[in-house]
């Protein structure tokens, strides 16, 4: 056999054919003599002549198709898209036709697969295939006097048998696969593994018999993407016999390891391609998307997992045995392993997605309790046993994330609680011995989740937003509004109960604060608010409840410190049915009087005037400071008048007193009349309403420090004043000294 150059083509043949390049006659290549060979432009690898119009026609047998692949490609000119025109070529080009019903079909009536030019072979399809037995290439060169080396490619005639995938559609592109006739086989894109053309609309209808399920394993998947929603080319897969049945998914891009299952005995696929996609091939990872379509292996069987084990919830369509359970509002139910109360089948993996509510008014978590479990495992090596459960408690994906726990008989907890509205279980069986029992039964309960750190006051009543913080457990920690940093719910009341030990103060300092403000002119926080109460034990098993303040809006409350001998502090957050905001985040601290906290202040009972400043004045004040002054009148007819000589405390009255605060009580020991910070005093002069004034200064653990304040006070009787003052230790220090 020898190589003979005829026109456009290099043919391996056993007979001599003459050709004249200038005339560029049509060349017909058939499969009668050779199934494979090469083709090229005239005079390749020398430059082709100009002013040519040539044709190569490949014609296979009745049950054959043609594949071509270019190994070299260099034509004069370049694609018009490089100069801003969407289609066409500037100079020389080839046209390829792959959808030809009959070898003698008029070329003018054929759909064009594509026009190609330039010298970048990567812009050409990696492989092209005819839909029937014929494929045509035409080559045009202009007369501008410029030519190039041309092109070189290979061809192959292949059997059409793999593309007879079932009963063909009477019209259009489609196949019906009957599982009774063939329980295993392959389906693929009509031109796989060659590049598929535009405008395809093909269906694949897989039909088994009742009791069977279908497994579809994709061995190759390579479709143009163009975006998350597959706007160009797509494969839609439905869980049923038609495109109206539930959708398993829409797929494009390059996908590896895709395996899908039907719920019943039927499955429907629809493959569509469109025009208008960019010509440059996209990249997926380190691989170029070649638009070869897909190839999948199907299996009809009644031995796949029987879905009758799903008691609550629904089967996740497309999976072998995954289950999704959605809360009906603090609902409960049961999950079991496949086949329970009998043993689960070997080599099976099922996921259980247990989803609590999450919306403006609901946030749930999942509590799971195992009632029965047969999960043989080895110490610290659950995965090596016959079966195990992997748990995901933070809402992470079970397919890509590390589980929080591996569970088997040796490590099975009584109860699991999620930290997210979703709890996921991954149940896996390995080789189950005949007669062995492998499986489990568990109860799930959706409970309200306020996303608040703390111990629920009533764990049984999950809807109660009531949390306890004990000094005996933690000396400090975090408090937050429900669901912070997300918006808190409407119409909710949450209680934060902080329990101190003897001789401890409780301090609350706010890191974030954003509540619905009250209407203009309303200073009572009648909408959303947070309030605090100090509870001081009294005789007869009663308590003195002291209102510490009520706050709303966006101005930060100053640090709150409990009154002396407080047994517990109660914070109450409440919202109405209108606007919600992000809420608050705060720090709590239980502070012993023996800790490294600075205390100052005292009872001023003698003299008629004096001066009050924080420690370190006039230098920057310190962190962790609590000062409490009581100024009492000496004359029963007198009042106390204070004057601010200097005032510089971080924060502003508009934004709040987050870093430090000065509170002034003019009438009652526990009722705050003025709460101040910033660089302006609340008033230049303040006069008591009866016989005393209380001044309380607080700086928490986190403060930047300013110079503080200087207050002078005077005892006045109708314009007269007295002088000289003595300060005794604060009340709480007097108790310690006794």
Secondary structure, 3 states (H helix, E strand, C coil): CEEEEECCEEEEECCCCCCCCCCCCCEEEECCCCCEEEEECCCCCCCCCCCEEEEEEEECCCCEEEEEEEEEEECCCCEHHHHCCCCCECCCEEEEECCCCCCCCCHHHCCCCEEECCCCHHHCCCCEECCCCEEEEEEEECCCCCCCCEEEEEEEEEECHHHCCCEECCCCEEEEEECCCCCEEEEECCCCCCCCCCCCEEEEEEECCCCCEEEEEEEEEEECCCCCCCCCCEEEEECCCCCCCCEEEEECEECCCCEEECCCCEEEEEEECCCCCCCCCCEECCEECCCCEEEEEEEEECCCCCHHHCCCCEECCECCCCEEEECCCCCEEEEECCCCCCCCCCCEEEEEEEECCECCCCEEEEEEEEEEEECCCECCEHHHCCEEEEEECCCCCCCCCCCCEEECCCCCCCEEECCCCEEEEEEEECCCCCCCCCEEEEEEEEEECCCCCCEECCCCCCCCCEEEEECCCCCEEEEECCCCCCCCCCCCEEEEEEECCCCEEEEEEEEEEECCCCCCCCCCCCCCEEEEEEEEEECCCEEEEEEEEEECCCCECCCEECCCCEEEEEEEEECCCCCCCCEEEEEEEEEECCCCCEEEEEEEEEECEEEEECCCCCCCCCCCEEEEEEEECCCCCCEEEEEEEEEEECCECCCECCCEEEEEECCCCCCCCEEECECCCCCCEEECCCCEEEEEEEECCCCCCCCEEEEEEEEEECCEEECCEEEECCHHHHHHHC
